[in-house]
Every structure is written in C-alpha cells, then in structure tokens.
Amino acid sequence: MKELIKIVEHDNRKIVDARELHKYLGSKQDFSTWIKSRIDKYGFVENQDYISFHKIVERENGGTTRIEYGLTMNMAKEISMIENNEKGRQARKYFIACETLAKEKQVAAPTRRQLAEWVIETEKENKILKPKAELMDRVIDSDKMIDVGQAAKILGLPFGRNTLFSKLRERGIFFKNKNEPKQQYVDAGYFHLKEKLIEIKNGELRVFLKVLITQRGLAFTAKIFDAKIPSKKLMIIK
C-alpha cells in the first residue's frame, strides 16, 4: 500500500507526523496555528492523544528550533474528519486501512474450533453456570454476534459487562461519555450497532443502540486484555 502520510513507531504505537498530515490536507492555515487550534478546540490531551518535541531545522541564515507533533492514529483520523473535505476523507480511509493491515498481521481471527475450546475452558475456570452447548453455539455460529457481557464471559475476564464498557472507554475505543464504539472500530469490523425499539413509561417508544461484538472483534478484544486461547485440542466441530 502506497504511503500517503508518514507513520512511525513510537513506544509500541503508530504515530502520525502532524506536519505531513497538515500538508496533505492542504489547510490554508499555517501549521502552528492549525495544530494548536485543533488541540484546544477538541480537547486533545498531550501524551495521550499526541506527543510534542523540539526539532532543530537548518536554514541558510542559521538553525532554528520548531515544535513538532506526533499524533496517535485515533487523533489523526479525528482531525482528518474535522477537515470535512475530500482530502480529509481520503486521509481517514488511509489510516483505517493502515490499522486494518497491521492488525491482520498481528491478530488472526480465531477458528470455530478455537472459540469452542476457549468457551469450554473459560467455563471450567470461572464456573459459569450457563450450559456449555448454549453459549458455545452462540459463538461458533458465524451468522450471529455476541453482546459485551457475553464477550467478558467467553474471554474469561475478571470483570463483567459494565467494567468492560468502562475499560473500552478508557482505552479510547468507545466514546468517553457513552457505551458506543468509535466509528473506526465499527468500520474495522470489530463491532456492530443494532437499533432496538423499547417501550418506556406511558407507552412511549424509544430507540436504543445495542452494541454487538463480531468474532473478529472478539479476537481484537482478547488482544487488548491479554486473554489467552487454550492450547488443548478438541475434536473438530462440524
């Protein structure tokens, strides 16, 4: 894939060169004004969403020092969307493609047999009372997805649904103020949002969003929380 905008590795994270992104987006503002205004307006946090450092630049009349910025992939995608133009949309798609490519190399989606094995081992370790067959069928059926609470059980996490939502928000995968994944994680195929019509008081109907995790998303979540797939062999499930 052709490199449109420079991305480097820093502390085991992909970092985007903000100056190159600014150049690619074709902003009419000077770089310093452009980046500072976006940081201030959208509440980006240093050492969480971006890093800054001084760089000496050689010129004909001597060297000068300027501030450079390295953006996380999430911040780079958000800034690209903020531009609200074709270049911004192209940059966002590029960053998503880079993330997807990297994750495909690092995280292989588990097979049905691995998932079935995983469920059984998790039930043994955590003494889950739900019948094995029911939970396993829910996972290995490729046409179905699971909710966040079921994912916590399958992964054998030491916490349940609400804490998993909280931790996904803390990691910037979900929005800070709601239990909903950011669009880039939906686009990557990890989560699916399903509208659910619920009747509340006085017969009023309201639409709620239910978050579902795909099998690909289950593997992604496992990597985040360092959950292990058991190595014990099972008979092939047809």
Buried (B, 14 or more C-beta within 10 A) or exposed (E): EEEBBEBEEEEEEBBBBBBBBBEBBEBEEEBEEBBEEBBEEEEBEEEEBBBEEEEEEEEEEEEEEEBBBBBBBBBBBBBBBBBEEEBBEBBBBBBBBBBBEEBEEEBEBBBBBBBBBBBBBBBEEEEBEEEEEEBBBBBBEEEEBBBBEBBBBBBBBEEEBEEBBEBBBEEBBBEEEEBBBBBBBBBBBBBBEEEEEEEEEEEEEEEEEBBBBBBBBBBBBBEEBEBEBBEEEEEEEE
